[in-house]
């Protein structure tokens, strides 16, 4: 795409986003909205939604060239890949040191572009911030970068990652900067970034807000009952979620409350606290399959099990050090990358998030990422 056509596409996309911003997202922005018209910028934001690149960069995208990293999995679809590329996106492999994407990011920054980065690496499931990846401190120091912090306060309420349907919730965005970090070491920069994008995930915006079937999809994230801790026991029905084992029931609200006594983040924290940091492989069992070619080709099927050594599906097996990536991807796909092969694990009738939660500590320890 030629530069003039790219600019035309960006301006057309901005015209589309204007009505979305005011009437659908109902965004409310505050802070340092008059950002510089020239020179490079790093926009660092918390990560709540696929819309985050638009939300984070909207105030500069009509005047400046904007670039952002996106998961390489999104580029597998030619139409989506073309659209993202036209917007200024470039691919990055997840959970892997991708030297090519870092070189491209630095090239864009040195070309005086605005580069959007999500330093937590992953979209939040329920609004809680994840720790910033340690490499961001080295990156900012190496580039001597000008940094703008973006807090997307309510993006996780507009469409929680676990939810099947979006809600109609005002979107609140706060910008701060540009900031410089001359003379600061990497640890000081890292602490500043953590603070700069931290939000209060319990905050609920004022004004009209509502949702449709707000409990649908929640059993994927809450893969055990937060009351009796039975695995895969929750069932969603409209705004309500209930446990078939202990009969506990909650009503889910726009603000992720689980009335009468919980919130979604607190319920998930209960699961983590109950099962502990060393997840017991013996708790999991089931039948499933491994699919190759990004989920299009059957590799093996049968009983699924794992331990500290590796994963087995029927007669097929893999040792953890062979897997360079283990992550949850778009559409709740539990994905492993082995050399250049992308494999997808499916377990019948069970939450892929649960399997990732139990497997990842063993994979991380075996690969030195724990």
C-alpha positions, 0 to 999 in steps of 0.5 A: 500500500502506497503512503498516500493510500495508507493515509487515506485509509487511516482517515476513512477509518477515523471517520468510521470510528467517530460515530462509534466513539460518541454513540456506541463506546460513548468515550470520555477522555481526559488528561493530556489530550494535546499530544505533540504533532511531531517526533516519535512517541511510545503510547503504553497502555493497559490491554483490555480489548481488541479495540485498544489500539483504536482507543489508545491512539485515537487522539493522534491517529488523525494527525500522526502515523500510528503503528502497533504490534498485533499477535501474528495469529491475527495475520493468518486471515488475509482480510484481517491481516490486510486491514491491520496492516493498513492501520499500521499493525505489524505481527509479533509472535506471542511468548517468544523472543521475536527479534524481527518484530522488535527491529520493526518496532524500533524502525517505526519509532525512529521514523517519527511514528507513534508506536502503541505497545501493550507492556503487559503482553496479554489482554486482561480477563477481568480488568486486573493489571498484569505485571509489565514485561521486564523488557519494556524498561530496557526498550525505553532506555535504549530508545531514550523514548518519549512515553505517553501512558494511556489508562483504559479504565472501563474497556474490560467492562465494555466486553470482558474477555470471557463474555460472549456479548458486549455491554453498553458501558461508557468508555473512560480513557486517560492520557498522561505525558509525554514523559522522559526517563533520562538518568533513570535505570531500568528498574525505575522505568519499569516501576513507572510504567507499572504505575502509569498504566495501572487502573482500578478494575472495580471502578464502574462509570456513571451513567446509563449502562446495561448488557445482554446475557451477562453471565454467558461465557463466564464458566470459561474463566471461572473453571471451578465453583468459587463456593465448593471448588468443584471443577467445571461446575458452573452453568450460565443462563442469561444474567445468572451463573449457578453450580450444579454441585452445591447449587450456589447461584449468583447474578452477574452485573455490568460491573462484574459483580456476582450478587450477592457476595462476589465479583468476577475478579474475587471469584477467580482469586478464590480459585487461585488461592484454593488450588495453590501455585503448584497446580496438581496434574492429577486433578485433571482428566478427560478426552480430547485432541491435538490439532495441527496446522493452526487447528485444521488437521487432526494429529491425535485424539484420546485421553489427555494427561500431563505431568511435570515432564510433558503432555500426552494425548492418546498415543501422542506426547511432547516434552515441555522443553519442545514447546516454545509457546503455550498460550491462550489465543483468539476464540479461547484456543489453547495453543502450543508452538513446536518449532514452526508447527502451531498445535491446538489442544481441545478437551471435550466439555472443559475450559481451556483456561483451566487446562492452561492454568494447570499446565503453564507452571510445569511448562514454565519451569521446564523451559526456564520461564517460571 
